[in-house]
């Protein structure tokens, strides 16, 4: 077990079942150590989470979000983590109503009310539209494949096959999303996340990629409704993907002291 080396408060938040350890690190006291962060995220020996997020000061923004995967390594953008960080910042009194913050993929705007957080996502890039799958980067890289009977699909093993396929490993790895179209405005998404190396209850950048893919493949119009195992989300966008918003709940679960 990793020796504890931080004394301070932590907070647990979840956004549609995607859960995070949140640390108010505006004083810069949290020790960034891969093994320690992995320990805190461990569901048996630590607090348990899909990732850990530091909320830090930034001279040009309301705050800076720094996200670490459950394996302790700093990750690419996390959409549900971003929404949870916005709720955390609101709870800390950093803003009221709307905010402008910075993350690893650049600037984000967000608004908050009592029910949901609406987060403006970054620009889509590296878009590939193929016969059997789509791929794009929505702050994190995402592979999207359409299937049927999604509730009985083996997401862990099928996702792992794609995640560790030689071609994708050479490209730096990818998250893997499986999608079932339910009607002309609703999709069901399940995601195998790299860094967590398992299926998560929800993935914000993943459902964003799936909504855009559904528009490209089936002409599904904005806003796209998304069902995940952890709850419901909505993705809205304009046709050139310049204004993409991920909207859904973000909830404080509990807090404690390390």
PASEBA-1860 file (N, C-alpha, C; in nm, 3 decimals):
! residues 258
1> XXXXXXXX> 0.084/-0.120/0.000/0.000/0.000/0.000/0.088/0.125/0.000 ~ 0.048/0.224/-0.078/0.125/0.348/-0.084/0.110/0.426/0.046 ~ 0.219/0.476/0.099/0.215/0.552/0.222/0.145/0.686/0.199 ~ 0.055/0.721/0.293/-0.018/0.847/0.278/0.079/0.964/0.290 ~ 0.067/1.059/0.199/0.159/1.173/0.203/0.088/1.305/0.173 ~ -0.041/1.310/0.202/-0.117/1.434/0.187/-0.217/1.443/0.301 ~ -0.221/1.554/0.366/-0.317/1.575/0.474/-0.410/1.688/0.433 ~ -0.533/1.653/0.406/-0.628/1.755/0.364/-0.761/1.693/0.328
9> XXXXXXXX> -0.854/1.777/0.287/-0.988/1.731/0.252/-0.992/1.678/0.109 ~ -1.078/1.579/0.089/-1.111/1.535/-0.046/-1.262/1.535/-0.060 ~ -1.308/1.537/-0.185/-1.451/1.537/-0.215/-1.476/1.435/-0.325 ~ -1.587/1.365/-0.315/-1.624/1.266/-0.416/-1.744/1.319/-0.495 ~ -1.729/1.325/-0.627/-1.836/1.370/-0.716/-1.860/1.262/-0.821 ~ -1.981/1.259/-0.875/-2.010/1.170/-0.987/-2.100/1.242/-1.088 ~ -2.073/1.211/-1.215/-2.156/1.260/-1.325/-2.203/1.141/-1.406 ~ -2.330/1.107/-1.397/-2.387/0.987/-1.459/-2.302/0.862/-1.431
17> XXXXXXXX> -2.261/0.849/-1.305/-2.189/0.730/-1.262/-2.040/0.732/-1.285 ~ -1.989/0.829/-1.358/-1.846/0.849/-1.377/-1.797/0.923/-1.253 ~ -1.717/0.859/-1.167/-1.689/0.917/-1.035/-1.544/0.960/-1.020 ~ -1.526/1.067/-0.940/-1.396/1.132/-0.931/-1.367/1.176/-0.787 ~ -1.240/1.160/-0.748/-1.189/1.223/-0.627/-1.149/1.365/-0.665 ~ -1.205/1.463/-0.593/-1.177/1.603/-0.622/-1.093/1.662/-0.509 ~ -0.989/1.734/-0.546/-0.902/1.800/-0.448/-0.898/1.949/-0.480 ~ -0.927/2.032/-0.380/-0.908/2.177/-0.394/-0.760/2.205/-0.373
25> XXXXXXXX> -0.688/2.220/-0.483/-0.542/2.235/-0.477/-0.499/2.379/-0.506 ~ -0.582/2.474/-0.470/-0.545/2.614/-0.496/-0.425/2.657/-0.413 ~ -0.396/2.584/-0.305/-0.276/2.614/-0.227/-0.153/2.539/-0.277 ~ -0.171/2.451/-0.378/-0.059/2.380/-0.438/0.006/2.275/-0.351 ~ -0.065/2.226/-0.249/-0.003/2.134/-0.153/-0.015/1.987/-0.190 ~ -0.100/1.953/-0.288/-0.117/1.811/-0.319/0.004/1.757/-0.395 ~ 0.062/1.644/-0.348/0.181/1.589/-0.414/0.140/1.505/-0.536 ~ 0.179/1.549/-0.653/0.146/1.475/-0.775/0.243/1.359/-0.790
33> XXXXXXXX> 0.190/1.240/-0.760/0.269/1.119/-0.761/0.182/1.008/-0.819 ~ 0.229/0.944/-0.925/0.145/0.846/-0.995/0.097/0.734/-0.902 ~ 0.189/0.675/-0.825/0.152/0.563/-0.738/0.050/0.606/-0.632 ~ 0.066/0.727/-0.580/-0.025/0.775/-0.477/-0.164/0.802/-0.533 ~ -0.170/0.863/-0.651/-0.299/0.889/-0.715/-0.368/0.757/-0.750 ~ -0.292/0.662/-0.802/-0.349/0.530/-0.833/-0.405/0.465/-0.706 ~ -0.333/0.480/-0.596/-0.378/0.425/-0.468/-0.510/0.489/-0.425 ~ -0.521/0.620/-0.434/-0.643/0.690/-0.393/-0.763/0.647/-0.478
41> XXXXXXXX> -0.739/0.617/-0.605/-0.848/0.578/-0.695/-0.885/0.431/-0.682 ~ -0.804/0.352/-0.612/-0.829/0.208/-0.602/-0.958/0.183/-0.524 ~ -1.041/0.094/-0.576/-1.173/0.072/-0.515/-1.170/-0.023/-0.396 ~ -1.058/-0.081/-0.365/-1.046/-0.166/-0.247/-0.956/-0.103/-0.140 ~ -0.846/-0.042/-0.184/-0.747/0.008/-0.088/-0.745/0.161/-0.077 ~ -0.824/0.229/-0.159/-0.828/0.374/-0.156/-0.970/0.425/-0.142 ~ -0.994/0.544/-0.193/-1.128/0.603/-0.191/-1.216/0.537/-0.296 ~ -1.158/0.514/-0.414/-1.231/0.453/-0.525/-1.285/0.557/-0.621
49> XXXXXXXX> -1.237/0.553/-0.745/-1.283/0.649/-0.845/-1.231/0.612/-0.983 ~ -1.296/0.668/-1.086/-1.247/0.654/-1.223/-1.130/0.748/-1.250 ~ -1.112/0.848/-1.164/-1.002/0.941/-1.182/-0.994/1.038/-1.066 ~ -0.887/1.115/-1.062/-0.868/1.219/-0.961/-0.848/1.352/-1.031 ~ -0.910/1.457/-0.978/-0.904/1.589/-1.040/-0.857/1.692/-0.939 ~ -0.759/1.770/-0.980/-0.713/1.883/-0.901/-0.775/2.010/-0.956 ~ -0.834/2.090/-0.867/-0.881/2.224/-0.903/-0.775/2.322/-0.857 ~ -0.716/2.394/-0.952/-0.602/2.481/-0.922/-0.628/2.624/-0.967
57> XXXXXXXX> -0.549/2.715/-0.913/-0.556/2.855/-0.957/-0.498/2.872/-1.096 ~ -0.549/2.968/-1.168/-0.492/3.010/-1.295/-0.512/3.160/-1.308 ~ -0.408/3.235/-1.346/-0.420/3.382/-1.348/-0.519/3.434/-1.450 ~ -0.548/3.357/-1.553/-0.632/3.407/-1.663/-0.773/3.349/-1.664 ~ -0.801/3.256/-1.572/-0.931/3.187/-1.573/-0.984/3.174/-1.430 ~ -1.108/3.132/-1.419/-1.165/3.110/-1.286/-1.091/2.999/-1.212 ~ -1.047/2.897/-1.285/-0.969/2.789/-1.226/-0.908/2.705/-1.338 ~ -0.818/2.617/-1.298/-0.757/2.519/-1.388/-0.796/2.379/-1.341
65> XXXXXXXX> -0.836/2.294/-1.436/-0.868/2.154/-1.408/-0.752/2.067/-1.453 ~ -0.700/1.984/-1.362/-0.594/1.889/-1.396/-0.647/1.749/-1.365 ~ -0.657/1.666/-1.468/-0.722/1.535/-1.457/-0.620/1.421/-1.465 ~ -0.636/1.324/-1.374/-0.554/1.203/-1.372/-0.645/1.081/-1.385 ~ -0.605/0.986/-1.471/-0.677/0.860/-1.482/-0.659/0.777/-1.355 ~ -0.739/0.670/-1.345/-0.731/0.583/-1.228/-0.595/0.514/-1.216 ~ -0.520/0.508/-1.325/-0.386/0.448/-1.319/-0.280/0.546/-1.269 ~ -0.323/0.668/-1.233/-0.233/0.766/-1.175/-0.164/0.856/-1.275
73> XXXXXXXX> -0.184/0.830/-1.404/-0.120/0.912/-1.506/-0.211/1.028/-1.546 ~ -0.151/1.142/-1.575/-0.231/1.255/-1.621/-0.299/1.219/-1.752 ~ -0.427/1.248/-1.762/-0.505/1.207/-1.877/-0.538/1.322/-1.969 ~ -0.601/1.287/-2.081/-0.654/1.387/-2.172/-0.786/1.437/-2.114 ~ -0.859/1.520/-2.188/-0.979/1.582/-2.134/-1.084/1.478/-2.097 ~ -1.152/1.503/-1.987/-1.260/1.417/-1.939/-1.386/1.502/-1.930 ~ -1.487/1.470/-2.011/-1.607/1.553/-2.017/-1.690/1.548/-1.889 ~ -1.716/1.428/-1.838/-1.790/1.418/-1.711/-1.708/1.474/-1.596
81> XXXXXXXX> -1.577/1.453/-1.601/-1.489/1.512/-1.501/-1.494/1.664/-1.507 ~ -1.502/1.718/-1.627/-1.514/1.863/-1.643/-1.642/1.915/-1.581 ~ -1.753/1.842/-1.604/-1.880/1.885/-1.546/-1.875/1.876/-1.394 ~ -1.813/1.770/-1.341/-1.801/1.757/-1.196/-1.711/1.866/-1.137 ~ -1.605/1.903/-1.209/-1.517/2.010/-1.162/-1.591/2.143/-1.158 ~ -1.676/2.166/-1.257/-1.757/2.289/-1.258/-1.849/2.291/-1.136 ~ -1.915/2.178/-1.106/-2.002/2.172/-0.987/-1.921/2.194/-0.860 ~ -1.801/2.134/-0.854/-1.711/2.151/-0.739/-1.674/2.298/-0.722
89> XXXXXXXX> -1.637/2.363/-0.831/-1.600/2.504/-0.826/-1.719/2.590/-0.780 ~ -1.838/2.556/-0.828/-1.957/2.628/-0.784/-1.978/2.608/-0.634 ~ -1.964/2.484/-0.587/-1.981/2.455/-0.445/-1.879/2.528/-0.359 ~ -1.760/2.550/-0.414/-1.655/2.623/-0.342/-1.676/2.775/-0.346 ~ -1.776/2.821/-0.422/-1.805/2.964/-0.432/-1.715/3.038/-0.529 ~ -1.651/2.966/-0.621/-1.560/3.029/-0.717/-1.636/3.107/-0.823 ~ -1.755/3.063/-0.858/-1.837/3.135/-0.957/-1.984/3.114/-0.924 ~ -2.067/3.190/-0.992/-2.211/3.177/-0.976/-2.276/3.187/-1.114
97> XXXXXXXX> -2.336/3.078/-1.158/-2.409/3.080/-1.285/-2.330/3.030/-1.402 ~ -2.221/3.099/-1.436/-2.139/3.058/-1.550/-1.992/3.080/-1.519 ~ -1.907/3.005/-1.590/-1.765/3.008/-1.561/-1.683/2.988/-1.687 ~ -1.558/3.027/-1.679/-1.461/3.010/-1.787/-1.335/2.951/-1.723 ~ -1.296/2.829/-1.766/-1.182/2.764/-1.704/-1.092/2.703/-1.810 ~ -0.977/2.654/-1.767/-0.877/2.598/-1.858/-0.851/2.452/-1.818 ~ -0.836/2.366/-1.919/-0.802/2.226/-1.898/-0.691/2.189/-1.997 ~ -0.654/2.063/-2.001/-0.541/2.020/-2.083/-0.564/2.046/-2.232
105> XXXXXXXX> -0.691/2.045/-2.274/-0.721/2.066/-2.416/-0.761/2.211/-2.447 ~ -0.745/2.300/-2.351/-0.772/2.441/-2.378/-0.884/2.497/-2.294 ~ -0.939/2.609/-2.340/-1.040/2.685/-2.267/-1.178/2.621/-2.278 ~ -1.255/2.628/-2.169/-1.392/2.579/-2.167/-1.483/2.679/-2.098 ~ -1.605/2.690/-2.149/-1.709/2.765/-2.080/-1.812/2.665/-2.028 ~ -1.879/2.702/-1.921/-1.982/2.614/-1.866/-2.083/2.697/-1.789 ~ -2.204/2.643/-1.778/-2.308/2.704/-1.696/-2.363/2.599/-1.602 ~ -2.414/2.644/-1.488/-2.462/2.552/-1.386/-2.598/2.597/-1.334
113> XXXXXXXX> -2.689/2.502/-1.319/-2.809/2.527/-1.239/-2.824/2.411/-1.142 ~ -2.931/2.407/-1.068/-2.944/2.305/-0.963/-2.952/2.163/-1.018 ~ -2.995/2.149/-1.144/-3.016/2.015/-1.201/-2.899/1.966/-1.284 ~ -2.842/2.052/-1.369/-2.742/2.006/-1.465/-2.627/2.106/-1.480 ~ -2.519/2.055/-1.535/-2.405/2.135/-1.581/-2.399/2.124/-1.733 ~ -2.389/2.236/-1.800/-2.371/2.237/-1.945/-2.231/2.285/-1.976 ~ -2.151/2.197/-2.036/-2.008/2.222/-2.059/-1.981/2.234/-2.208 ~ -1.917/2.343/-2.247/-1.875/2.358/-2.387/-1.748/2.276/-2.408
121> XXXXXXXX> -1.757/2.183/-2.503/-1.645/2.096/-2.532/-1.550/2.163/-2.632 ~ -1.430/2.107/-2.645/-1.334/2.160/-2.741/-1.368/2.120/-2.884 ~ -1.291/2.170/-2.977/-1.314/2.138/-3.118/-1.280/1.992/-3.148 ~ -1.356/1.934/-3.237/-1.331/1.797/-3.282/-1.215/1.797/-3.382 ~ -1.126/1.702/-3.368/-1.021/1.689/-3.470/-0.990/1.541/-3.491 ~ -0.905/1.514/-3.589/-0.866/1.378/-3.628/-0.985/1.292/-3.664 ~ -1.084/1.352/-3.729/-1.208/1.281/-3.762/-1.188/1.185/-3.878 ~ -1.227/1.058/-3.857/-1.222/0.955/-3.960/-1.358/0.887/-3.965
129> XXXXXXXX> -1.421/0.889/-4.081/-1.553/0.828/-4.099/-1.537/0.706/-4.187 ~ -1.545/0.587/-4.126/-1.520/0.461/-4.196/-1.647/0.377/-4.206 ~ -1.641/0.271/-4.284/-1.759/0.186/-4.303/-1.801/0.117/-4.173 ~ -1.702/0.065/-4.098/-1.734/-0.015/-3.980/-1.716/0.059/-3.848 ~ -1.652/0.172/-3.850/-1.633/0.250/-3.727/-1.602/0.394/-3.762 ~ -1.623/0.481/-3.666/-1.578/0.619/-3.674/-1.470/0.641/-3.569 ~ -1.383/0.739/-3.593/-1.282/0.775/-3.495/-1.271/0.926/-3.494 ~ -1.255/0.982/-3.376/-1.233/1.127/-3.365/-1.176/1.159/-3.229
137> XXXXXXXX> -1.122/1.278/-3.215/-1.074/1.326/-3.086/-1.164/1.440/-3.041 ~ -1.232/1.420/-2.930/-1.323/1.520/-2.874/-1.265/1.573/-2.742 ~ -1.133/1.583/-2.735/-1.062/1.612/-2.612/-0.987/1.489/-2.566 ~ -1.038/1.372/-2.604/-0.973/1.242/-2.590/-1.006/1.162/-2.715 ~ -0.922/1.065/-2.751/-0.947/0.986/-2.873/-1.056/0.882/-2.851 ~ -1.146/0.870/-2.950/-1.260/0.778/-2.936/-1.288/0.703/-3.065 ~ -1.297/0.573/-3.050/-1.341/0.479/-3.153/-1.490/0.454/-3.128 ~ -1.571/0.455/-3.235/-1.716/0.439/-3.223/-1.762/0.328/-3.317
145> XXXXXXXX> -1.829/0.227/-3.261/-1.884/0.118/-3.342/-2.031/0.097/-3.306 ~ -2.114/0.070/-3.409/-2.257/0.047/-3.388/-2.285/-0.102/-3.375 ~ -2.369/-0.134/-3.276/-2.403/-0.274/-3.250/-2.552/-0.282/-3.220 ~ -2.601/-0.406/-3.201/-2.738/-0.427/-3.156/-2.735/-0.500/-3.022 ~ -2.844/-0.497/-2.949/-2.857/-0.563/-2.819/-2.743/-0.521/-2.726 ~ -2.729/-0.391/-2.707/-2.615/-0.336/-2.634/-2.612/-0.378/-2.488 ~ -2.727/-0.403/-2.429/-2.729/-0.438/-2.287/-2.666/-0.574/-2.260 ~ -2.662/-0.660/-2.359/-2.600/-0.792/-2.343/-2.463/-0.804/-2.411
153> XXXXXXXX> -2.410/-0.692/-2.458/-2.283/-0.692/-2.531/-2.166/-0.699/-2.434 ~ -2.061/-0.772/-2.471/-1.941/-0.788/-2.388/-1.847/-0.670/-2.412 ~ -1.877/-0.559/-2.345/-1.801/-0.436/-2.366/-1.657/-0.450/-2.320 ~ -1.635/-0.517/-2.208/-1.499/-0.528/-2.154/-1.407/-0.600/-2.252 ~ -1.444/-0.719/-2.294/-1.354/-0.797/-2.380/-1.346/-0.742/-2.521 ~ -1.459/-0.700/-2.578/-1.456/-0.645/-2.713/-1.386/-0.509/-2.715 ~ -1.407/-0.430/-2.611/-1.339/-0.301/-2.602/-1.190/-0.317/-2.585 ~ -1.151/-0.413/-2.504/-1.009/-0.437/-2.480/-0.938/-0.483/-2.606
161> XXXXXXXX> -1.008/-0.561/-2.690/-0.947/-0.605/-2.816/-0.909/-0.485/-2.903 ~ -0.998/-0.388/-2.913/-0.970/-0.269/-2.993/-0.864/-0.183/-2.924 ~ -0.880/-0.162/-2.795/-0.788/-0.077/-2.717/-0.643/-0.123/-2.733 ~ -0.621/-0.256/-2.734/-0.484/-0.307/-2.741/-0.447/-0.365/-2.876 ~ -0.528/-0.338/-2.977/-0.490/-0.376/-3.113/-0.364/-0.299/-3.152 ~ -0.275/-0.365/-3.224/-0.143/-0.307/-3.254/-0.156/-0.171/-3.321 ~ -0.246/-0.158/-3.417/-0.258/-0.031/-3.489/-0.299/0.084/-3.397 ~ -0.388/0.057/-3.302/-0.432/0.164/-3.211/-0.327/0.193/-3.106
169> XXXXXXXX> -0.256/0.092/-3.060/-0.148/0.116/-2.964/-0.041/0.205/-3.027 ~ -0.011/0.178/-3.155/0.089/0.260/-3.226/0.046/0.406/-3.235 ~ -0.084/0.428/-3.238/-0.137/0.564/-3.249/-0.157/0.631/-3.113 ~ -0.115/0.564/-3.008/-0.124/0.622/-2.875/-0.240/0.572/-2.792 ~ -0.317/0.479/-2.848/-0.430/0.423/-2.774/-0.559/0.496/-2.801 ~ -0.670/0.432/-2.768/-0.800/0.494/-2.788/-0.899/0.442/-2.686 ~ -1.000/0.523/-2.656/-1.118/0.476/-2.585/-1.209/0.408/-2.688 ~ -1.294/0.317/-2.642/-1.375/0.239/-2.735/-1.523/0.248/-2.694
177> XXXXXXXX> -1.606/0.297/-2.787/-1.748/0.316/-2.760/-1.832/0.224/-2.847 ~ -1.932/0.165/-2.786/-2.030/0.083/-2.857/-2.166/0.151/-2.846 ~ -2.235/0.160/-2.961/-2.356/0.242/-2.969/-2.470/0.162/-3.030 ~ -2.588/0.175/-2.969/-2.710/0.124/-3.029/-2.804/0.242/-3.051 ~ -2.856/0.253/-3.173/-2.952/0.359/-3.204/-3.090/0.312/-3.156 ~ -3.152/0.390/-3.068/-3.283/0.353/-3.013/-3.399/0.414/-3.091 ~ -3.384/0.539/-3.133/-3.482/0.605/-3.219/-3.412/0.719/-3.290 ~ -3.487/0.807/-3.357/-3.422/0.909/-3.440/-3.361/1.024/-3.362
185> XXXXXXXX> -3.368/1.019/-3.230/-3.303/1.124/-3.151/-3.229/1.069/-3.028 ~ -3.224/0.936/-3.013/-3.168/0.877/-2.892/-3.073/0.761/-2.924 ~ -2.958/0.761/-2.858/-2.864/0.650/-2.869/-2.830/0.599/-2.729 ~ -2.792/0.471/-2.722/-2.744/0.411/-2.598/-2.595/0.385/-2.616 ~ -2.513/0.432/-2.522/-2.367/0.424/-2.536/-2.306/0.352/-2.416 ~ -2.215/0.259/-2.445/-2.131/0.197/-2.342/-1.985/0.212/-2.385 ~ -1.897/0.241/-2.288/-1.760/0.279/-2.320/-1.658/0.203/-2.238 ~ -1.556/0.151/-2.309/-1.435/0.099/-2.246/-1.333/0.213/-2.246
193> XXXXXXXX> -1.288/0.254/-2.126/-1.199/0.370/-2.117/-1.054/0.328/-2.095 ~ -0.965/0.382/-2.177/-0.823/0.363/-2.151/-0.788/0.440/-2.024 ~ -0.684/0.396/-1.955/-0.648/0.461/-1.829/-0.723/0.400/-1.712 ~ -0.854/0.382/-1.727/-0.932/0.304/-1.630/-0.915/0.156/-1.662 ~ -0.904/0.125/-1.792/-0.888/-0.011/-1.846/-1.006/-0.101/-1.808 ~ -1.124/-0.043/-1.819/-1.246/-0.116/-1.790/-1.363/-0.035/-1.847 ~ -1.480/-0.095/-1.846/-1.599/-0.019/-1.880/-1.632/0.075/-1.765 ~ -1.668/0.200/-1.798/-1.717/0.294/-1.697/-1.867/0.312/-1.716
201> XXXXXXXX> -1.931/0.369/-1.616/-2.076/0.389/-1.624/-2.113/0.492/-1.729 ~ -2.018/0.579/-1.761/-2.044/0.686/-1.857/-1.912/0.750/-1.894 ~ -1.906/0.813/-2.011/-1.784/0.883/-2.054/-1.828/1.006/-2.133 ~ -1.795/1.124/-2.084/-1.843/1.248/-2.145/-1.787/1.275/-2.283 ~ -1.654/1.262/-2.298/-1.597/1.282/-2.432/-1.642/1.171/-2.526 ~ -1.670/1.052/-2.468/-1.716/0.939/-2.549/-1.855/0.961/-2.604 ~ -1.950/1.003/-2.519/-2.085/1.026/-2.570/-2.087/1.144/-2.667 ~ -1.997/1.240/-2.647/-1.985/1.351/-2.742/-1.945/1.298/-2.880
209> XXXXXXXX> -1.845/1.211/-2.883/-1.801/1.151/-3.009/-1.914/1.070/-3.073 ~ -1.989/0.998/-2.991/-2.097/0.914/-3.043/-2.211/0.998/-3.101 ~ -2.242/1.110/-3.037/-2.346/1.199/-3.089/-2.307/1.256/-3.225 ~ -2.181/1.296/-3.238/-2.133/1.350/-3.366/-2.131/1.240/-3.472 ~ -2.089/1.120/-3.432/-2.091/1.007/-3.524/-2.233/0.977/-3.572 ~ -2.330/0.983/-3.480/-2.470/0.956/-3.517/-2.523/1.059/-3.616 ~ -2.476/1.182/-3.603/-2.512/1.285/-3.700/-2.450/1.253/-3.836 ~ -2.323/1.214/-3.838/-2.254/1.185/-3.963/-2.309/1.061/-4.031
217> XXXXXXXX> -2.341/0.959/-3.952/-2.381/0.830/-4.008/-2.530/0.822/-4.039 ~ -2.611/0.880/-3.951/-2.756/0.864/-3.964/-2.831/0.996/-3.979 ~ -2.758/1.107/-3.978/-2.824/1.237/-3.989/-2.901/1.277/-3.865 ~ -2.866/1.217/-3.751/-2.935/1.249/-3.626/-2.910/1.395/-3.588 ~ -3.016/1.468/-3.561/-3.005/1.611/-3.540/-2.980/1.647/-3.394 ~ -2.918/1.760/-3.374/-2.893/1.815/-3.241/-3.024/1.867/-3.181 ~ -3.046/1.848/-3.049/-2.960/1.776/-2.955/-2.984/1.626/-2.960 ~ -2.875/1.550/-2.943/-2.884/1.404/-2.938/-2.898/1.363/-2.792
225> XXXXXXXX> -2.996/1.279/-2.763/-3.015/1.226/-2.629/-2.935/1.098/-2.615 ~ -2.866/1.085/-2.502/-2.780/0.969/-2.481/-2.816/0.901/-2.350 ~ -2.836/0.771/-2.358/-2.854/0.688/-2.240/-2.723/0.616/-2.213 ~ -2.677/0.620/-2.089/-2.561/0.542/-2.046/-2.603/0.456/-1.927 ~ -2.518/0.365/-1.887/-2.549/0.282/-1.769/-2.560/0.366/-1.642 ~ -2.500/0.486/-1.644/-2.502/0.572/-1.525/-2.606/0.682/-1.528 ~ -2.679/0.695/-1.638/-2.779/0.801/-1.645/-2.788/0.863/-1.783 ~ -2.860/0.973/-1.792/-2.889/1.035/-1.921/-2.811/1.164/-1.942
233> XXXXXXXX> -2.764/1.182/-2.064/-2.691/1.302/-2.105/-2.751/1.355/-2.235 ~ -2.709/1.475/-2.271/-2.751/1.535/-2.398/-2.632/1.607/-2.459 ~ -2.616/1.592/-2.590/-2.510/1.662/-2.662/-2.574/1.746/-2.771 ~ -2.543/1.875/-2.769/-2.593/1.965/-2.873/-2.474/2.022/-2.949 ~ -2.497/2.056/-3.077/-2.387/2.102/-3.162/-2.445/2.171/-3.284 ~ -2.363/2.255/-3.347/-2.401/2.308/-3.477/-2.333/2.222/-3.584 ~ -2.369/2.243/-3.708/-2.328/2.147/-3.812/-2.181/2.150/-3.847 ~ -2.108/2.254/-3.804/-1.963/2.253/-3.827/-1.887/2.218/-3.699
241> XXXXXXXX> -1.961/2.174/-3.596/-1.903/2.126/-3.470/-1.817/2.230/-3.399 ~ -1.855/2.357/-3.413/-1.781/2.463/-3.345/-1.834/2.489/-3.204 ~ -1.960/2.457/-3.181/-2.022/2.485/-3.051/-2.089/2.356/-3.001 ~ -2.010/2.276/-2.932/-2.056/2.146/-2.882/-2.075/2.157/-2.731 ~ -2.192/2.120/-2.684/-2.221/2.126/-2.540/-2.263/1.989/-2.488 ~ -2.201/1.950/-2.377/-2.236/1.827/-2.306/-2.313/1.867/-2.181 ~ -2.435/1.816/-2.168/-2.523/1.859/-2.059/-2.574/1.739/-1.982 ~ -2.567/1.749/-1.849/-2.618/1.642/-1.763/-2.588/1.673/-1.618
249> XXXXXXXX> -2.630/1.584/-1.528/-2.612/1.607/-1.385/-2.469/1.586/-1.339 ~ -2.432/1.655/-1.232/-2.304/1.635/-1.163/-2.333/1.655/-1.015 ~ -2.298/1.555/-0.935/-2.348/1.548/-0.798/-2.235/1.523/-0.699 ~ -2.238/1.597/-0.589/-2.144/1.571/-0.479/-2.197/1.452/-0.398 ~ -2.113/1.351/-0.380/-2.155/1.228/-0.313/-2.120/1.231/-0.164 ~ -1.992/1.261/-0.134/-1.950/1.272/0.006/-1.815/1.342/0.010 ~ -1.771/1.373/0.132/-1.639/1.432/0.149/-1.573/1.367/0.269 ~ -1.440/1.383/0.278/-1.367/1.324/0.388/-1.231/1.390/0.402
257> XX> -1.150/1.336/0.489/-1.017/1.391/0.513/-0.912/1.281/0.496 ~ -0.806/1.313/0.424/-0.694/1.221/0.408/-0.593/1.244/0.520
END
